Amino acid sequence: MEYRYLGNSGLKISEITYGNWLTHGSQVENEQAHACVRTALEQGISTFDTADVYANTKAESVLGEALKGERRESLEIFTKVYWPTGPGGKNDTGLSRKHIMESINGSLQRLQTDYVDLYQAHRYDTETPLEETMQAFADVVRQGKALYIGVSEWTADQIREGHRLARELGIQLISSQPQYSMLWRVIEPEVVPTCEELGISQIVWSPMAQGVLSGKYQPGAQPPEGSRAAHEEAGASMRDFMKDDILSAVQGLKPVADEAGLSMAQFAIAWVLQNDNVAAALVGASRPEQVVDNVKAAGVRLDDSVMTKIDEALGSVVQRDAGQTAARSPKSRVA
């Protein structure tokens, strides 16, 4: 495993970070989830990312149990706030002071820890003044409940304004968590240059494009039984990528990955880590052997000729429109 600084801070995190969005508390039984976490630790992963909304708080509880007994100082635990939790009451969502303060307490209880290393705004809240949100985050930091602040799926302008307010309040906004992969590059035109200027790193989710970059999905064929695409809930999040032109282009990556001596999954993860603004790639797993395979992408450097072959294979199916971040952000709170 290799480790990278997160933004312009002294915090180092594992460049392969374990995330439990679609697994813990939902797709994977707790015993299997614990086995995946144990394997992640054995493979040198020290950074774990979750959110209160994942499996409606259950994912945090599973991760807390799985990490119980580990030396806390050796771990970096991240969580997020924004989406509805609990029964979905009028204040059970968003980035109001009330929701942030109540959510951090719930997250810490479920994670069985006194603090999280990074507390992230899971989306931008159009219904709460940003000053209120950042002041609440500052108070969370001053109370010792979080060490650093991050955001997820914010536009470049939103990141810039959040960073400005954080500096005025004396706290560190050091990370952005966007979707990023060979197929989804919408952060490259605006978010990455802004973050490079401000000293903010990317912690990218879905580096394998929801598993499509594994190459196991064939154009014109039904998804393999037991795969994510075949799962009713998880498969819904893959619609953008489950198109024949994309699946055909992905098949063209196989000889390039073979030439690099990497599995398709390793190849996809290694690709996002070539971006100097990326501190970590988030990977999930339903089986321990997937963790072992993914970790082999750590420290891999792809030469320029390989990067060119990737672009040639994927051609026009790559999404690069910077406007997609704003277009996919909630226009009002989701209750």
Backbone as numpy.savetxt, mean C-alpha at the origin, in Angstrom:
# Nx Ny Nz CAx CAy CAz Cx Cy Cz
16.88 -9.20 2.76 16.04 -8.01 2.76 16.92 -6.77 2.76
16.43 -5.74 2.10 17.10 -4.46 2.13 16.14 -3.44 2.73
16.71 -2.35 3.24 15.91 -1.36 3.96 16.18 0.02 3.39
15.14 0.85 3.38 15.23 2.19 2.80 14.67 3.21 3.79
15.21 4.43 3.72 14.65 5.51 4.52 13.27 5.89 3.98
12.37 6.21 4.89 11.03 6.63 4.50 11.00 8.16 4.48
10.94 8.71 3.28 10.94 10.15 3.12 12.20 10.78 3.69
12.08 12.05 4.01 13.20 12.78 4.58 13.18 12.62 6.10
13.27 11.36 6.53 13.26 11.05 7.96 14.38 10.05 8.25
14.56 9.77 9.51 15.56 8.77 9.89 15.00 7.38 10.02
13.71 7.20 9.66 13.05 5.90 9.81 13.37 5.00 8.63
13.90 3.82 8.91 14.15 2.83 7.88 13.05 1.76 7.91
12.63 1.35 6.72 11.61 0.31 6.61 12.08 -0.76 5.62
11.50 -1.93 5.70 11.87 -2.99 4.76 11.27 -2.68 3.40
12.09 -2.78 2.34 11.59 -2.39 1.02 10.50 -3.32 0.50
10.41 -4.51 1.05 9.22 -5.34 0.87 8.43 -5.23 2.17
7.25 -4.65 2.08 6.42 -4.42 3.26 5.18 -5.31 3.18
4.83 -5.93 4.29 3.71 -6.86 4.32 2.41 -6.10 4.56
1.45 -6.24 3.62 0.15 -5.62 3.77 -0.95 -6.66 3.86
-2.03 -6.34 4.57 -3.08 -7.35 4.75 -4.46 -6.85 4.35
-4.50 -6.13 3.24 -5.76 -5.56 2.73 -6.82 -6.63 2.46
-6.52 -7.57 1.57 -7.54 -8.52 1.10 -7.40 -9.92 1.71
-6.63 -10.02 2.77 -6.37 -11.36 3.28 -6.83 -11.53 4.73
-6.17 -10.89 5.67 -6.48 -11.11 7.08 -7.90 -10.71 7.42
-8.56 -11.61 8.13 -9.91 -11.32 8.58 -10.97 -11.52 7.52
-10.57 -11.92 6.30 -11.57 -12.12 5.24 -11.25 -13.36 4.43
-10.30 -13.28 3.48 -10.03 -14.42 2.60 -9.27 -15.55 3.30
-8.44 -15.21 4.27 -7.51 -16.18 4.85 -7.87 -16.43 6.32
-7.90 -17.70 6.69 -8.15 -18.05 8.08 -7.02 -17.52 8.96
-7.36 -17.25 10.24 -6.39 -16.62 11.13 -5.09 -17.42 11.26
-5.20 -18.74 11.34 -4.00 -19.57 11.49 -3.07 -19.40 10.29
-3.65 -19.36 9.10 -2.85 -19.18 7.89 -2.27 -17.77 7.84
-3.04 -16.78 8.27 -2.54 -15.40 8.31 -1.34 -15.29 9.25
-1.43 -15.95 10.40 -0.32 -15.93 11.35 0.92 -16.59 10.73
0.72 -17.67 9.99 1.85 -18.35 9.35 2.52 -17.44 8.33
1.73 -16.65 7.61 2.29 -15.72 6.63 3.11 -14.63 7.32
2.60 -14.12 8.44 3.32 -13.09 9.18 4.62 -13.66 9.75
4.56 -14.88 10.28 5.78 -15.51 10.83 6.83 -15.65 9.72
6.39 -16.06 8.54 7.31 -16.22 7.42 7.89 -14.87 7.01
7.04 -13.84 7.00 7.52 -12.49 6.66 8.63 -12.06 7.61
8.43 -12.28 8.89 9.45 -11.93 9.88 10.74 -12.72 9.65
10.59 -14.00 9.38 11.77 -14.85 9.14 12.54 -14.41 7.89
11.83 -13.83 6.92 12.45 -13.40 5.67 13.03 -11.98 5.77
12.94 -11.37 6.93 13.53 -10.05 7.12 12.57 -8.89 6.95
11.29 -9.16 6.69 10.31 -8.07 6.63 10.05 -7.57 8.04
10.23 -6.27 8.23 10.00 -5.68 9.55 8.84 -4.70 9.55
8.31 -4.39 8.36 7.30 -3.36 8.22 5.96 -3.98 7.82
4.91 -3.61 8.55 3.59 -4.21 8.35 2.56 -3.09 8.21
1.75 -3.17 7.15 0.79 -2.13 6.84 -0.63 -2.68 6.87
-1.52 -1.96 7.53 -2.92 -2.37 7.59 -3.79 -1.12 7.59
-5.08 -1.27 7.88 -6.00 -0.14 7.98 -7.20 -0.56 8.80
-7.83 0.41 9.46 -8.98 0.06 10.29 -10.15 -0.49 9.47
-10.25 -0.07 8.20 -11.38 -0.51 7.38 -11.22 -1.92 6.84
-10.02 -2.46 6.81 -9.82 -3.78 6.23 -10.59 -4.82 7.06
-11.48 -5.52 6.38 -12.36 -6.50 7.03 -13.09 -5.87 8.21
-13.40 -4.57 8.07 -14.11 -3.81 9.11 -13.47 -4.02 10.49
-12.21 -3.70 10.57 -11.35 -3.70 11.78 -10.72 -5.07 12.09
-11.23 -6.14 11.50 -10.71 -7.47 11.85 -9.26 -7.66 11.43
-8.86 -7.03 10.32 -7.49 -7.21 9.84 -6.47 -6.67 10.85
-6.79 -5.54 11.47 -5.90 -5.00 12.51 -5.79 -5.98 13.68
-6.90 -6.56 14.08 -6.90 -7.49 15.21 -6.05 -8.72 14.89
-6.19 -9.25 13.68 -5.41 -10.43 13.30 -3.92 -10.09 13.28
-3.57 -8.94 12.73 -2.16 -8.55 12.69 -1.61 -8.35 14.10
-2.39 -7.73 14.97 -1.95 -7.54 16.35 -1.65 -8.85 17.05
-2.51 -9.84 16.84 -2.29 -11.15 17.43 -1.06 -11.83 16.83
-0.89 -11.68 15.53 0.23 -12.33 14.84 1.57 -11.76 15.27
1.59 -10.48 15.61 2.85 -9.84 16.01 3.08 -9.85 17.52
2.12 -10.37 18.25 2.21 -10.40 19.72 3.46 -11.15 20.16
4.20 -10.55 21.07 5.42 -11.18 21.57 6.68 -10.77 20.84
6.53 -10.11 19.68 7.70 -9.60 18.96 8.24 -8.35 19.66
9.53 -8.13 19.52 10.12 -6.91 20.06 9.58 -5.71 19.28
8.83 -4.86 19.97 8.15 -3.76 19.29 9.13 -2.82 18.59
10.26 -2.59 19.20 11.25 -1.66 18.62 11.83 -2.15 17.30
11.69 -3.44 17.03 12.22 -4.02 15.79 11.21 -3.99 14.65
10.00 -3.49 14.93 8.93 -3.49 13.94 8.55 -2.07 13.55
8.01 -1.93 12.35 7.38 -0.69 11.93 5.93 -1.06 11.56
4.99 -0.54 12.31 3.58 -0.88 12.13 2.84 0.36 11.63
2.18 0.20 10.48 1.45 1.30 9.85 -0.05 0.97 9.81
-0.87 1.99 10.01 -2.30 1.82 9.77 -2.87 3.10 9.19
-4.18 3.10 8.92 -4.81 4.21 8.19 -6.20 4.51 8.77
-6.67 5.71 8.41 -7.99 6.16 8.84 -8.65 6.92 7.70
-9.93 6.74 7.52 -10.80 7.52 6.64 -12.10 6.77 6.39
-12.02 5.55 5.85 -13.20 4.84 5.40 -14.10 4.45 6.57
-15.37 4.16 6.30 -16.31 3.83 7.37 -15.89 2.59 8.15
-16.07 2.67 9.46 -15.84 1.50 10.33 -17.01 1.40 11.29
-17.10 0.27 11.97 -18.18 0.07 12.92 -19.52 0.01 12.21
-20.57 0.51 12.85 -21.91 0.44 12.25 -22.14 1.46 11.15
-21.15 2.33 10.89 -21.31 3.29 9.81 -22.13 4.50 10.19
-21.98 4.97 11.42 -22.69 6.17 11.86 -22.17 7.41 11.16
-22.82 8.54 11.40 -22.51 9.77 10.66 -21.09 10.26 10.89
-20.48 9.90 12.02 -19.10 10.32 12.29 -18.13 9.15 12.28
-18.56 8.02 11.74 -17.71 6.83 11.68 -16.87 6.80 10.41
-16.65 7.95 9.79 -15.92 8.01 8.54 -15.27 9.39 8.40
-14.35 9.52 7.45 -13.75 10.82 7.17 -12.53 11.13 8.01
-12.11 12.39 7.94 -10.90 12.84 8.65 -11.22 14.00 9.58
-12.40 13.96 10.19 -12.71 14.95 11.22 -11.85 14.66 12.45
-11.72 15.67 13.30 -10.98 15.47 14.55 -11.61 14.33 15.35
-12.93 14.30 15.41 -13.62 13.25 16.18 -13.25 11.87 15.67
-13.36 11.67 14.34 -13.12 10.34 13.80 -11.65 9.94 13.94
-10.73 10.86 13.72 -9.31 10.54 13.85 -8.98 10.14 15.28
-9.42 10.92 16.25 -9.09 10.64 17.65 -9.70 9.32 18.12
-10.91 9.03 17.70 -11.53 7.77 18.10 -10.90 6.60 17.35
-10.52 6.83 16.10 -9.98 5.74 15.28 -8.59 5.32 15.73
-7.74 6.28 16.09 -6.40 5.91 16.51 -6.47 5.07 17.78
-7.37 5.41 18.68 -7.49 4.62 19.92 -7.96 3.20 19.62
-8.91 3.07 18.70 -9.37 1.74 18.33 -8.29 0.93 17.65
-7.55 1.56 16.76 -6.48 0.86 16.05 -5.40 0.37 17.01
-5.00 1.21 17.95 -3.96 0.81 18.90 -4.43 -0.36 19.76
-5.68 -0.35 20.15 -6.22 -1.46 20.95 -6.19 -2.76 20.15
-6.63 -2.68 18.90 -6.67 -3.90 18.08 -5.28 -4.39 17.72
-4.36 -3.48 17.49 -2.99 -3.86 17.13 -2.15 -4.23 18.35
-2.69 -4.01 19.55 -2.02 -4.35 20.81 -0.66 -3.65 20.92
-0.68 -2.36 20.64 0.54 -1.57 20.72 0.21 -0.18 21.28
1.22 0.49 21.84 1.02 1.83 22.38 1.08 2.91 21.31
1.68 2.58 20.17 1.84 3.58 19.11 1.99 2.88 17.77
1.70 3.60 16.70 2.02 3.12 15.36 3.15 4.00 14.84
3.96 3.43 13.99 5.08 4.19 13.44 4.59 5.20 12.40
3.54 4.84 11.66 3.01 5.72 10.62 1.49 5.65 10.65
0.86 6.82 10.74 -0.61 6.91 10.70 -0.98 7.67 9.43
-1.80 7.03 8.58 -2.03 7.55 7.24 -3.48 7.93 6.99
-3.67 9.05 6.30 -4.99 9.44 5.82 -5.30 8.60 4.59
-6.28 7.71 4.73 -6.52 6.69 3.71 -7.07 7.29 2.40
-7.71 8.43 2.47 -8.11 9.22 1.32 -8.18 10.68 1.77
-8.42 11.57 0.83 -8.59 12.99 1.15 -10.06 13.22 1.50
-10.31 13.96 2.57 -11.68 14.24 3.01 -12.10 15.62 2.53
-13.00 15.66 1.54 -13.45 16.92 0.97 -14.41 17.66 1.89
-14.89 17.01 2.95 -15.90 17.62 3.81 -15.34 18.13 5.14
-14.05 17.94 5.36 -13.41 18.43 6.57 -12.30 19.40 6.19
-12.23 20.58 6.82 -11.11 21.49 6.52 -9.78 20.78 6.75
-8.87 20.94 5.81 -7.58 20.26 5.94 -6.86 20.71 7.20
-7.07 21.96 7.61 -6.44 22.45 8.85 -6.90 21.62 10.06
-8.17 21.26 10.09 -8.68 20.43 11.19 -8.05 19.05 11.18
-7.98 18.48 10.01 -7.37 17.15 9.87 -5.91 17.15 10.32
-5.14 18.10 9.84 -3.71 18.11 10.16 -3.48 18.44 11.63
-4.32 19.29 12.21 -4.20 19.58 13.64 -4.47 18.32 14.46
-5.46 17.54 14.05 -5.75 16.28 14.75 -4.59 15.31 14.63
-4.01 15.20 13.43 -2.84 14.34 13.27 -1.68 14.82 14.14
-1.49 16.14 14.20 -0.41 16.69 15.04 -0.62 16.32 16.50
-1.86 16.36 16.95 -2.13 16.00 18.34 -1.91 14.51 18.59
-2.24 13.69 17.59 -1.97 12.25 17.70 -0.47 12.00 17.86
0.33 12.73 17.09 1.79 12.59 17.19 2.27 13.08 18.55
1.79 14.22 19.00 2.25 14.79 20.28 1.83 13.92 21.46
0.74 13.20 21.30 0.31 12.28 22.35 1.11 10.98 22.34
2.00 10.83 21.38 2.84 9.63 21.30 2.14 8.43 20.70
0.99 8.64 20.06 0.23 7.52 19.50 0.67 7.18 18.08
1.37 8.11 17.42 1.95 7.87 16.10 3.25 8.65 16.04
4.21 8.13 15.29 5.50 8.80 15.17 5.55 9.71 13.95
4.94 9.25 12.86 4.95 10.00 11.61 3.57 9.94 10.98
3.35 10.84 10.00 2.08 10.93 9.30 2.31 10.65 7.81
1.32 9.99 7.19 1.36 9.75 5.76 -0.02 9.93 5.15
-0.09 9.84 3.84 -1.37 9.95 3.13 -1.45 8.82 2.11
-2.65 8.61 1.58 -2.84 7.58 0.56 -3.79 8.09 -0.51
-3.34 8.00 -1.77 -4.13 8.39 -2.93 -4.54 9.87 -2.87
-3.63 10.72 -2.45 -3.83 12.16 -2.52 -3.19 12.67 -3.81
-3.74 13.74 -4.35 -3.15 14.36 -5.53 -1.91 15.14 -5.13
-1.15 15.55 -6.13 0.07 16.32 -5.86 -0.25 17.61 -5.10
-1.30 18.32 -5.51 -1.66 19.57 -4.83 -2.10 19.32 -3.40
-2.85 18.25 -3.16 -3.27 17.93 -1.80 -2.08 17.57 -0.92
-1.15 16.83 -1.48 0.07 16.47 -0.74 0.87 17.72 -0.38
1.01 18.63 -1.33 1.77 19.85 -1.08 1.16 20.67 0.05
-0.16 20.83 0.03 -0.81 21.61 1.07 -0.76 20.89 2.42
-0.94 19.58 2.42 -0.83 18.82 3.67 0.57 18.91 4.26
1.57 18.85 3.40 2.96 18.95 3.84 3.23 20.33 4.43
2.70 21.37 3.81 2.90 22.74 4.32 2.31 22.88 5.72
1.10 22.40 5.91 0.46 22.50 7.22 1.19 21.66 8.26
1.65 20.47 7.85 2.40 19.62 8.78 3.64 20.34 9.28
4.36 20.99 8.39 5.57 21.71 8.80 5.23 22.84 9.76
4.14 23.56 9.48 3.73 24.64 10.38 3.39 24.11 11.76
2.86 22.90 11.81 2.46 22.28 13.08 3.60 21.53 13.75
4.73 21.44 13.08 5.90 20.79 13.68 5.88 19.28 13.64
5.16 18.70 12.67 5.15 17.24 12.52 5.65 16.87 11.13
5.95 15.58 10.94 6.53 15.12 9.68 5.53 14.30 8.87
5.18 14.82 7.70 4.41 14.06 6.72 5.44 13.49 5.75
5.64 12.17 5.80 6.80 11.60 5.11 6.47 10.57 4.05
5.18 10.25 3.87 4.88 9.17 2.94 3.57 9.38 2.18
3.53 8.76 1.01 2.34 8.69 0.17 2.15 7.23 -0.19
0.90 6.76 -0.12 0.65 5.35 -0.46 -0.33 5.28 -1.64
0.22 5.24 -2.86 -0.61 5.16 -4.05 -0.53 3.78 -4.69
-1.46 3.52 -5.59 -1.34 2.35 -6.44 -0.25 2.63 -7.48
0.61 1.64 -7.72 1.69 1.83 -8.69 2.17 0.47 -9.16
2.27 0.31 -10.46 2.76 -0.94 -11.05 3.19 -0.66 -12.48
3.71 -1.68 -13.14 4.04 -1.58 -14.56 2.85 -1.09 -15.37
1.66 -1.49 -14.95 0.44 -1.17 -15.70 -0.20 0.14 -15.26
0.06 0.57 -14.04 -0.61 1.74 -13.47 0.45 2.74 -13.00
0.73 3.75 -13.84 1.84 4.67 -13.58 1.37 6.11 -13.42
0.17 6.30 -12.91 -0.42 7.63 -12.88 0.28 8.57 -11.91
1.11 8.06 -11.01 1.80 8.95 -10.06 3.05 9.57 -10.68
3.52 9.04 -11.80 4.80 9.50 -12.34 4.81 10.95 -12.81
3.75 11.46 -13.47 3.82 12.83 -13.98 3.82 13.92 -12.91
3.05 13.74 -11.82 2.88 14.83 -10.86 3.20 14.46 -9.41
2.68 13.33 -8.94 2.86 12.97 -7.53 4.32 12.71 -7.20
5.00 11.94 -8.03 6.40 11.62 -7.73 7.30 12.86 -7.73
7.24 13.72 -8.76 8.09 14.92 -8.72 7.80 15.82 -7.52
6.53 15.96 -7.14 6.17 16.76 -5.97 6.76 16.15 -4.71
6.62 14.84 -4.57 7.13 14.16 -3.37 8.65 14.19 -3.31
9.31 14.07 -4.44 10.77 14.18 -4.46 11.21 15.56 -3.96
10.49 16.58 -4.38 10.79 17.95 -3.94 10.59 18.12 -2.44
9.54 17.51 -1.89 9.15 17.72 -0.49 9.79 16.73 0.48
10.49 15.72 -0.03 11.09 14.73 0.86 10.09 13.70 1.36
9.21 13.27 0.46 8.18 12.28 0.78 8.40 11.05 -0.08
8.31 9.87 0.53 8.48 8.61 -0.21 7.14 7.99 -0.55
7.18 7.11 -1.57 6.01 6.31 -1.92 6.12 4.93 -1.25
5.01 4.49 -0.67 4.84 3.10 -0.25 3.75 2.57 -1.17
4.09 1.80 -2.16 3.13 1.53 -3.23 2.34 0.25 -3.00
1.04 0.35 -3.28 0.20 -0.84 -3.18 -0.11 -1.39 -4.57
-0.42 -2.66 -4.59 -0.72 -3.39 -5.82 0.40 -3.33 -6.85
1.64 -3.61 -6.45 2.73 -3.64 -7.43 2.54 -4.74 -8.48
1.70 -5.73 -8.17 1.42 -6.80 -9.13 0.07 -6.59 -9.83
-0.45 -5.34 -9.76 -1.72 -5.02 -10.41 -2.80 -6.04 -10.04
-3.00 -6.19 -8.72 -4.01 -7.10 -8.18 -3.75 -8.56 -8.59
-2.50 -8.88 -8.91 -2.15 -10.25 -9.28 -2.12 -10.49 -10.78
-2.57 -9.52 -11.57 -2.58 -9.70 -13.03 -1.16 -9.86 -13.57
-0.19 -9.16 -12.96 1.19 -9.25 -13.43 1.87 -10.56 -13.05
1.15 -11.43 -12.34 1.69 -12.78 -12.10 1.66 -13.61 -13.37
0.84 -13.18 -14.34 0.74 -13.90 -15.61 -0.20 -15.09 -15.60
-0.90 -15.31 -14.48 -1.72 -16.52 -14.40 -3.09 -16.36 -15.05
-3.44 -15.13 -15.42 -4.73 -14.90 -16.06 -4.55 -14.82 -17.58
-5.26 -15.66 -18.29 -5.12 -15.76 -19.74 -6.26 -15.01 -20.44
-5.96 -14.31 -21.53 -7.02 -13.63 -22.27 -8.05 -14.61 -22.80
-9.32 -14.27 -22.63 -10.40 -15.11 -23.13 -10.72 -16.32 -22.29
-10.06 -16.45 -21.13 -10.28 -17.63 -20.27 -10.84 -17.20 -18.92
-11.56 -18.10 -18.28 -12.06 -17.85 -16.94 -10.89 -17.85 -15.95
-10.96 -17.03 -14.90 -9.88 -17.03 -13.90 -9.74 -18.40 -13.25
-8.52 -18.81 -12.93 -8.33 -20.11 -12.27 -9.11 -20.19 -10.96
-9.63 -21.35 -10.67 -10.38 -21.56 -9.43 -9.48 -21.27 -8.23
-10.02 -20.51 -7.28 -9.26 -20.17 -6.08 -8.40 -18.92 -6.22
-8.34 -18.34 -7.41 -7.53 -17.14 -7.62 -8.29 -15.91 -7.12
-7.57 -14.80 -6.99 -8.20 -13.57 -6.52 -9.31 -13.13 -7.47
-9.06 -13.22 -8.76 -10.07 -12.77 -9.74 -11.33 -13.60 -9.66
-11.22 -14.84 -9.19 -12.40 -15.71 -9.07 -13.18 -15.45 -7.79
-12.60 -14.67 -6.88 -13.24 -14.35 -5.61 -14.21 -13.19 -5.83
-15.43 -13.33 -5.35 -16.49 -12.35 -5.65 -16.10 -10.95 -5.20
-15.63 -10.80 -3.97 -15.30 -9.46 -3.45 -13.98 -8.97 -3.99
-12.92 -9.77 -3.87 -11.60 -9.34 -4.31 -11.55 -9.13 -5.81
-12.26 -9.96 -6.55 -12.23 -9.86 -8.00 -12.80 -8.56 -8.52
-13.70 -7.95 -7.75 -14.31 -6.69 -8.19 -13.28 -5.58 -8.31
-12.24 -5.64 -7.49 -11.22 -4.59 -7.52 -10.26 -4.75 -8.69
-10.40 -5.83 -9.45 -9.46 -6.13 -10.54 -10.01 -5.79 -11.92
-11.21 -5.22 -11.96 -11.86 -5.02 -13.26 -11.01 -4.21 -14.24
-10.27 -3.24 -13.74 -9.47 -2.39 -14.63 -8.45 -3.19 -15.42
-7.99 -4.29 -14.83 -6.89 -5.03 -15.44 -7.32 -6.32 -16.15
-8.54 -6.78 -15.89 -8.98 -8.05 -16.46 -9.57 -7.85 -17.85
-8.79 -7.27 -18.72 -9.19 -7.02 -20.10 -8.23 -7.76 -21.03
-8.77 -8.28 -22.11 -7.97 -9.14 -22.98 -6.71 -8.47 -23.52
-6.80 -7.18 -23.87 -5.60 -6.53 -24.40 -4.51 -6.42 -23.35
-4.92 -6.16 -22.10 -3.94 -6.09 -21.01 -3.37 -7.48 -20.71
-4.25 -8.47 -20.61 -3.79 -9.82 -20.30 -2.87 -10.36 -21.39
-3.13 -10.02 -22.63 -2.26 -10.44 -23.74 -0.89 -9.78 -23.63
-0.89 -8.48 -23.32 0.38 -7.76 -23.19 1.21 -8.32 -22.04
0.54 -8.67 -20.94 1.26 -9.22 -19.78 1.94 -10.54 -20.13
1.30 -11.34 -20.99 1.93 -12.60 -21.40 3.26 -12.34 -22.10
3.38 -11.18 -22.75 4.63 -10.82 -23.41 5.76 -10.50 -22.47
5.45 -10.35 -21.19 6.50 -10.08 -20.19 7.23 -11.34 -19.74
6.60 -12.51 -19.96 7.18 -13.75 -19.44 8.60 -14.01 -19.92
8.88 -13.90 -21.23 10.26 -14.13 -21.65 11.24 -13.11 -21.09
10.78 -11.88 -20.85 11.65 -10.86 -20.29 11.98 -11.20 -18.83
10.97 -11.65 -18.09 11.19 -12.06 -16.69 12.10 -13.28 -16.63
11.88 -14.23 -17.54 12.72 -15.43 -17.58 14.18 -15.05 -17.83
14.37 -14.11 -18.74 15.73 -13.66 -19.07 16.41 -13.01 -17.85
15.59 -12.33 -17.03 16.11 -11.69 -15.82 16.27 -12.68 -14.67
15.80 -13.91 -14.87 15.91 -14.93 -13.83 14.95 -14.73 -12.67
13.78 -14.13 -12.97 12.81 -13.82 -11.93 11.45 -14.42 -12.26
10.69 -14.75 -11.23 9.30 -15.12 -11.45 8.55 -13.85 -11.86
7.37 -14.01 -12.42 6.60 -12.84 -12.83 6.29 -11.93 -11.63
5.98 -12.52 -10.48 5.70 -11.72 -9.29 6.93 -10.95 -8.85
8.06 -11.63 -8.79 9.31 -10.96 -8.41 9.63 -9.84 -9.39
9.40 -10.09 -10.67 9.68 -9.13 -11.73 8.86 -7.85 -11.51
7.57 -8.01 -11.21 6.68 -6.87 -11.00 7.10 -6.05 -9.78
7.45 -6.74 -8.70 7.85 -6.05 -7.48 9.18 -5.34 -7.69
10.12 -6.02 -8.33 11.43 -5.41 -8.60 11.27 -4.16 -9.45
10.30 -4.17 -10.37 10.12 -3.01 -11.26 9.77 -1.75 -10.46
8.82 -1.84 -9.53 8.43 -0.63 -8.78 9.58 -0.15 -7.91
10.42 -1.08 -7.45 11.54 -0.70 -6.58 12.67 -0.02 -7.33
12.59 -0.01 -8.66 13.60 0.72 -9.43 13.41 2.23 -9.31
12.20 2.65 -8.97 11.92 4.07 -8.82 12.52 4.56 -7.50
13.42 5.53 -7.58 14.12 5.99 -6.38 13.21 6.62 -5.35
12.02 7.07 -5.78 11.09 7.68 -4.84 10.24 6.65 -4.10
10.36 5.39 -4.50 9.62 4.31 -3.84 10.46 3.75 -2.69
9.91 3.82 -1.48 10.60 3.27 -0.32 10.27 1.81 -0.11
9.05 1.42 -0.50 8.64 0.04 -0.26 7.52 -0.37 -1.20
7.49 -1.66 -1.49 6.39 -2.28 -2.23 5.57 -3.09 -1.25
4.27 -2.83 -1.23 3.37 -3.59 -0.36 2.99 -4.90 -1.02
3.18 -5.99 -0.31 2.77 -7.29 -0.84 1.89 -7.98 0.20
0.88 -8.68 -0.29 0.03 -9.49 0.56 0.26 -10.96 0.22
-0.26 -11.82 1.04 -0.07 -13.24 0.79 -1.17 -14.05 1.46
-1.58 -15.11 0.79 -2.52 -16.04 1.39 -1.82 -17.34 1.79
-0.56 -17.49 1.35 0.23 -18.67 1.71 1.66 -18.23 2.00
2.33 -18.86 2.98 3.70 -18.48 3.33 4.66 -18.54 2.16
4.49 -19.50 1.25 5.43 -19.62 0.13 5.37 -18.41 -0.80
4.22 -17.72 -0.82 4.14 -16.50 -1.62 5.04 -15.41 -1.03
5.10 -15.35 0.28 5.97 -14.38 0.94 7.42 -14.65 0.57
7.81 -15.91 0.65 9.20 -16.29 0.33 9.54 -15.90 -1.10
8.62 -16.15 -2.02 8.85 -15.81 -3.42 8.98 -14.30 -3.61
8.08 -13.55 -3.01 8.08 -12.10 -3.18 9.33 -11.43 -2.64
9.82 -11.94 -1.52 10.99 -11.32 -0.88 12.23 -11.39 -1.77
12.25 -12.33 -2.68 13.42 -12.46 -3.57 13.56 -11.28 -4.53
12.56 -10.42 -4.57 12.66 -9.20 -5.40 13.48 -8.13 -4.71
13.73 -8.27 -3.41 14.49 -7.27 -2.68 15.92 -7.19 -3.21
16.40 -5.99 -3.41 17.78 -5.79 -3.84 18.05 -6.03 -5.31
17.03 -6.42 -6.07 17.22 -6.71 -7.50 17.32 -5.39 -8.27
18.29 -5.29 -9.17 18.40 -4.14 -10.05 18.18 -4.60 -11.49
17.24 -3.98 -12.15 16.96 -4.28 -13.56 17.71 -3.28 -14.42
18.44 -3.78 -15.42 19.21 -2.84 -16.24 18.30 -2.13 -17.24
18.84 -1.11 -17.88 18.05 -0.26 -18.76 17.42 -1.04 -19.91
18.13 -2.04 -20.41 17.59 -2.80 -21.54 16.35 -3.58 -21.13
16.33 -4.10 -19.91 15.17 -4.83 -19.40 13.99 -3.87 -19.23
14.26 -2.69 -18.68 13.19 -1.71 -18.50 12.59 -1.31 -19.86
13.43 -1.20 -20.87 12.94 -0.87 -22.22 12.08 -1.99 -22.77
12.49 -3.24 -22.58 11.71 -4.38 -23.06 10.33 -4.45 -22.38
10.28 -4.06 -21.13 9.00 -4.03 -20.41 8.06 -3.03 -21.08
8.57 -1.83 -21.34 7.75 -0.81 -21.98 7.29 -1.24 -23.37
8.16 -1.91 -24.09 7.80 -2.38 -25.44 6.72 -3.46 -25.37
6.82 -4.35 -24.39 5.84 -5.43 -24.27 4.46 -4.90 -23.89
4.42 -3.90 -23.02 3.13 -3.41 -22.53 2.52 -2.34 -23.43
3.36 -1.58 -24.09 2.87 -0.61 -25.07 1.78 0.30 -24.54
0.68 0.36 -25.26 -0.37 1.33 -24.97 -1.32 0.93 -23.85
-1.16 -0.26 -23.27 -2.09 -0.67 -22.21 -1.73 -0.04 -20.86
-0.58 0.61 -20.78 -0.16 1.26 -19.53 -1.01 2.51 -19.29
-1.53 2.66 -18.07 -2.29 3.85 -17.71 -1.33 4.88 -17.09
-1.24 6.07 -17.70 -0.31 7.10 -17.25 -1.02 8.42 -16.89
-2.33 8.47 -17.00 -3.07 9.72 -16.81 -3.06 10.17 -15.35
-2.37 11.27 -15.06 -2.26 11.77 -13.70 -3.62 12.13 -13.11
-4.59 12.42 -13.96 -5.92 12.78 -13.49 -6.69 11.64 -12.85
-6.19 10.42 -13.00 -6.89 9.26 -12.44 -6.94 9.30 -10.91
-5.93 9.89 -10.28 -5.95 9.96 -8.80 -7.14 10.75 -8.33
-7.34 11.95 -8.89 -8.48 12.77 -8.49 -9.80 12.13 -8.93
-9.81 11.55 -10.13 -11.04 10.96 -10.66 -11.55 9.82 -9.79
-10.65 9.10 -9.15 -11.05 7.93 -8.35 -11.17 8.24 -6.87
-10.92 9.47 -6.49 -11.05 9.85 -5.08 -12.51 10.14 -4.76
-12.94 9.82 -3.55 -14.34 10.10 -3.18 -14.62 11.60 -3.19
-15.73 12.00 -3.81 -16.10 13.41 -3.87 -16.80 13.87 -2.59
-17.30 12.91 -1.85 -17.89 13.18 -0.54 -17.62 11.96 0.32
-17.81 12.11 1.61 -17.57 10.98 2.51 -18.45 9.80 2.15
-17.88 8.64 2.26 -18.62 7.40 2.01 -19.12 6.89 3.35
-20.42 6.83 3.52 -20.98 6.41 4.82 -21.33 4.94 4.79
